[in-house]
Each structure stands twice: as structure tokens, then as C-alpha cells.
Amino acid sequence: MVRVAEAWVKIETPDPVAVRKGRRTMLLIALVAAAPAVASYTIYYFFPPDKRANYGELLPTAPVPAIAAKAADGAPFALSTLAGKWVLAMAAPSACDAGCVQALFATRQARTIQNKEKERVVRVWFVTDDDPIDAALLAQHPELIVVRSDPATWAHFDVGTERIVLLDPLQNRVLAFPRDPDIKAMAKDVSRLLKASRIG
């Protein structure tokens, strides 16, 4: 009986090597399971993401009210005729100072960068007086929609006259950009929206 008991005890005694191996295996499994969480916290705290992904200022979602304006040929213009398109709009007097010229260039380039998607985007210049516009300037922007309106009309956009505004296909205000923007960053914002949008 004693020998049997001793044999039984020997069988039940854990092998120290096996125990250490088992502990290492369990520790490894625990580390693998915890790795994603540890990595995410490390990245978040030591490499914090930007506060915003977009370059332009995100505007409160609100449609632009109906406006009274005239097309270049003098016919009445309704912003609703551009529904279904993304609209890059700006306002400036017909004299078009350096800031205005830069804004026109920026909107043209941001649209051109969209390549085959550029047809989804239109550009509108709200001219805030009735004076003639330099024909040479217009020649540089053949697809620009020129609209005559008074400054009060642009006030409906609620972004100030020193900025470019982007409207979505439902004519909600989406983003506002400075007159002299980082064109690549502006184009990237537009590209991201075009990619995400199922309308327009």
C-alpha cells in the first residue's frame, strides 16, 4: 500500500519544467491578446491624431436660402439650378484684386485635381457690382459661372467675403476655405467628400 501511495504521489507532482513552460505559454497568449489595446493606447497618447481630418473649416449644416441674382447674360439666376453638383463659390467685385485672382486660381486647380470626377464640381463667382470684368481674366477660367449679385446676397452664405465656400449637392454649406488656401489640402477635402458622397 505504501508503494502504491508513493507511486500515486509521484504521478500527481507537477513537473517544474512543464509548469514553467505552461506559464510562459499563458503569458505569451495574454500578451498577444493585449497587444492591440496596448498599441492603440500607445499611439493615441504618444502620437495623438489631429483634432480634425479636414483642412477647411467645417460649417454647421444649413442650406443656403434662395437668392436673387443674375447670370452673365442678364437672365435671372437661381442657385437651385446647380442642385446635384458640388459648388465652390466665392464673392468679389468685378475689379478682382490679388486675393480674388488667387481664389479663382485655387478653385480652378482644386477642381482640376479631381480629374475624371471634376465634372461633379462647379465654380461660381458672385460678382458684387455691375462693372465690366476683365475679359483676359475670364479667358483663364472658361468653365467659371459668373453671377451678378449685391453683397447682401452673399451674406446668405454666412462665411464672410474673404473666404471660399463649398456647398454639397443638396446646397448645404459644408466647408469654408481662406482666399489663399493650401490648394492641395483644399483639393484633398473635396476629393474625400466626392469619394464619400452617393449624390452629386
Number of C-alpha atoms within 10 A of each C-alpha: 6 7 8 9 10 10 11 11 11 11 10 8 8 10 11 9 9 10 11 11 12 12 12 12 12 12 12 12 12 11 12 11 11 11 12 11 11 12 10 12 13 12 12 11 9 9 10 10 10 7 6 9 8 15 18 22 13 14 15 10 13 13 15 18 13 11 16 15 21 17 16 13 10 10 11 12 17 15 16 15 8 15 15 15 20 26 25 24 23 27 29 22 20 18 15 17 11 11 15 21 15 15 27 27 17 22 27 22 15 23 25 15 16 17 10 9 13 17 13 16 24 20 21 21 22 24 27 20 15 11 11 10 15 11 8 8 12 14 10 12 14 9 12 17 15 18 22 26 23 16 16 11 18 23 13 14 22 13 17 14 16 17 20 25 26 27 24 23 20 17 21 19 22 20 23 25 22 17 22 18 18 15 19 14 14 22 22 18 17 25 19 11 14 19 9 9 11 8 12 14
